[in-house]
Amino acid sequence: MANINYELAKELHQHGKLEEAKTYFQKALEEEPHSPVILSRLRYSTHRP
């Protein structure tokens, strides 16, 4: 389920629906807190200039 939430978050983000994307990203992170894919995306998004 985490992968579905993560993919949905990416799609929403691409379409500018940032609050909805954030919700699904958080759900994915809660379901799979040690996922390397999700964590790498989190690191990337928080360290961008």
Beta strands, then each sheet from edge to edge (+ up, - down):
end
